[in-house]
């Protein structure tokens, strides 16, 4: 594998981790977003999945976003008869977002992003040293 392929793989890794952070941020921002009419569904947690991507030219295996989907776990309910989205029994459907899961996901994404950034910096340093040797 050459230096440009290594940097491309790292850039792909950083790109998908940035998207992962965006999805977690959206989930956290909407963790209290309920429906606005009686019995309406609240915000549904988004999920992100990845897939392997093979670069035919270099033979390097990289990563891409496969899908941004929706978590199908059931909504919890909270008794609040004064809420505009309360059903006939006074229960409001709440988003299926768990703040702790999202925070852990952001930490994992940050660590993966940093690992890819370090790989890119090391590759750049090795390339610079190689060029300096050739002078």
N, C-alpha and C positions, 0 to 999 in steps of 0.2 A: 504494500500500500504506500502511495506517495504522500507527500505532505499536504497537497491540496485536498486529497480524498479524506485525510484525517481531519482537516479543518472543516470540510463539508459535513462529515458525520457529527462532529461536535456542534456545528451550527444547527443542524437538524435537531439534535438533542436539546439545545437551548430553546429553539423555536417551540417544540412541543411542550416543554416545561413552562414556558411563558403562557401558552394556551391553557395549561392545567391550572396555573395560578389565576387566570382570568375566570375560569369556570368556578373555582372555589370562592373567589371574590364575589361573583354574582350570587352564588348560593348564600354566602354570609349576608350580603346586602338585602336579600329577600327573605331572610329567615322568619320575619314577622308579617309577610305580605299575605293577607287573607283575601277571600273573595269579597265582592261588594254587594252581592244580592243574596237573599236567603238560600242557603244550601249550596252556594257556589264553591267551586274548588279553589284552594289557595295556590300559591306558587309551588311548583313541583321541582324538587332538586334535580339539577343537571349532573350528568356523569360524563366522563371522558375515557375513551379507550384508545389504545395505540396498536399499531401494526408494524411489522418488519417491512422495510422497503429495501430492495436490492438494486444497487446502481449497476446496470448491465455493463457499462463502460469500464468502471474501475473494479467491479466485483465486491465493492464495499457494502456491508449490511448496515442500514441506518434505521431510523424510526420516523413514523408519520402518525398523524392523528387518524384513527380509523373512523371514529364516530363520536359526536357529542349527542348523547341520548338523555333520557329522563329516568330517574329512579322510580320504580313502580311500587315501592313499599307503601303501605296504606298511610293515610293521613291520621294524625291523632286529633282528638276533639277536646275542646275546652268549653266549659259551661259559661256563657256570657250572653244572656237573653237580650241585653241592650245593644249588642253588636249588629250592624246592618246585614252581616252574612249569617246570622244565627238562623238555624232551622226552626221548625215548629216547636221542638222540645227545648230550644234555647242553646243548642250546641253549635259551636263554630269549628269548622275544619281548619286545622293548622298545618303549615308547610311541613314536609317531611325532611327538614334540614336539621342536622345535629351539628352544632357549632364546634364541638370537640373534634369530630371527624374532619370537618373542613379545615380547622386549624392544623391538624396533623398532616393533612394533604398539602397544605401550603408549605409546611416545613420540609416534607419530602421533596416537593417540587423545587424548593430553594436549594436543597443539598444536591439534587441532580443537576440543576442549572449551574451551580458553582463547580461541580466536578467537570462538567463539559467545558466551562470557561477555563478552568485550570489546564485541561488537556489542550485547548486551543492556544493558550499562552505558552505552554511548554513546546508545542509544535512550532510556533512562531520563533521561539528562542533557538530551537535546533536548526531551523531553516536559516536564521540570521547567522548563526555560527558557521554553518556550511558555506554560505555565501562569502563570509569573511575569510575562510580558509582558501577559497578559490581565487582570491584577489592577488 
